[in-house]
Amino acid sequence: MIAVLRRRRIVSRVPDWLIPLADVRFSDAEVAAVADVYRSGWLSQGPNVAAFEAAFAARCGSAFAVAVSSGTAALHLICAALPLEPGDDVVLPSLTFAATAAAVIQAGGRPVFADICPSSRPWLSAEAAQAAIGRRTRAIVNVAYAGHPGEVASLRALTDARGLVLIEDAAHAVGATAGERSVGTIGDAGAFSFFANKNLPLGEGGMLVTDDASLARRARLLRSHGISADTWARHRGEEVDYAVLEPGFNYRLDEPRAALGTMLLGRLADDNAKRERLAREYAAALEPIDGVSPAVAAEPGVHSAWHIFPVLLDPAIDRAAFRAHLRSEGVQTSVHYPPLHLSPAFAAFAAGRLPVTEDYARRTVTLPLFPHMTGSQHAHVLQAVAAAR
Ligand SMILES: *Cc1c(COP(=O)(O)O)cnc(C)c1O
């Protein structure tokens, strides 16, 4: 059991849901590790970042891990380091967060939206992705929806056969595995997010993983202004001067968050196991509740990170009224996701209807899920769900 800090006033000004969608808790030891970094006087890109990268790479079995300022930065760096040429097409699901498509566009590529699989498999369909491949296609992005690897194995076979790059948006999937492999390491490069509500929450932060030495080298260069020697190397006297080799970004992670990241890696397996147990209990309890079913089924051989717990409503249920009832019971919900091909930012890239995505997105609702959710919180959500139909 970790010691749970009392919330201070400033934190309790966050809207007071009885049961929020996601929640984070830090132990005294975790907070102390961060405080130690502030006392050290070295705040960015130093030994804590290096240690976090090494621990993360070891944990997921990738040759390289590059810590960055967000999951979006990791996705953008992958696309920029490939690099995508203007007009290169990248096939990706529409049922994802805006950043997946925005990263492609910001790197000069064009998103091509493909449909998800039917029946409790709400992730990019390898068959739909194959059908979306055209003359200009350079890469496919698999998004590990809810923490599930989806059809990543089929997509790997497809990209290998067609000479394409496979990118994994593993923002939901830190700690997830498919067979023997960690999600995020099956593609040519993977991007993780450590945003405040993700499974390894740092507030902001991300990690790029790859086995490709030249991609990792370029990502490291672009992460810090395209500069040849970082301030830590100069501080230690290893380098005196630097050269700016190409125009880059500032996508660095700072030392305090890297220290917290290393601490949180230590309890990730336990946190994810708690998520899985709660998700299985949700699924069992929903069985007798008509009209509401788990959107993602548990599967043998797959260890999902259970980042979120989306459900699917019968078409006869009014989703807005369902969510309003849950809100009145103090239960926060969300929708993962409004489809990107229908949103103003990306509509220009839409090539037509995506019927499975559109049907799913109309009927899905995400219920609260976090590792320290109590039995009575869980029961309250289920009661509210049963009464909301
Ligand atoms: C959170 C998320 C991202 C972006 O991560 P940030 O760290 O918030 O930049 C990208 N893709 C998906 C699917 C996400 O859920």
The ligand as an SDF file (V2000), in Angstrom:
LIG
                    3D

 15 15  0  0  0  0  0  0  0  0999 V2000
   -2.9260   11.4250  -25.0990 C   0  0  0  0  0  0  0  0  0  0  0  0
   -2.8230   10.9700  -26.5160 C   0  0  0  0  0  0  0  0  0  0  0  0
   -1.8870   11.5200  -27.4130 C   0  0  0  0  0  0  0  0  0  0  0  0
   -1.0900   12.7510  -27.1000 C   0  0  0  0  0  0  0  0  0  0  0  0
   -0.3530   12.6990  -25.9690 O   0  0  0  0  0  0  0  0  0  0  0  0
    0.0550   14.0760  -25.2150 P   0  0  0  0  0  0  0  0  0  0  0  0
    1.0560   13.5970  -24.2170 O   0  0  0  0  0  0  0  0  0  0  0  0
   -1.1840   14.6000  -24.5760 O   0  0  0  0  0  0  0  0  0  0  0  0
    0.6180   14.9900  -26.2110 O   0  0  0  0  0  0  0  0  0  0  0  0
   -1.7830   10.9710  -28.6630 C   0  0  0  0  0  0  0  0  0  0  0  0
   -2.5530    9.9490  -29.0540 N   0  0  0  0  0  0  0  0  0  0  0  0
   -3.4670    9.4060  -28.2390 C   0  0  0  0  0  0  0  0  0  0  0  0
   -4.2890    8.2450  -28.7280 C   0  0  0  0  0  0  0  0  0  0  0  0
   -3.6450    9.9030  -26.9540 C   0  0  0  0  0  0  0  0  0  0  0  0
   -4.5900    9.3760  -26.1520 O   0  0  0  0  0  0  0  0  0  0  0  0
  1  2  1  0
  2  3  1  0
  2 14  2  0
  3  4  1  0
  3 10  2  0
  4  5  1  0
  5  6  1  0
  6  7  2  0
  6  8  1  0
  6  9  1  0
 10 11  1  0
 11 12  2  0
 12 13  1  0
 12 14  1  0
 14 15  1  0
M  END
$$$$
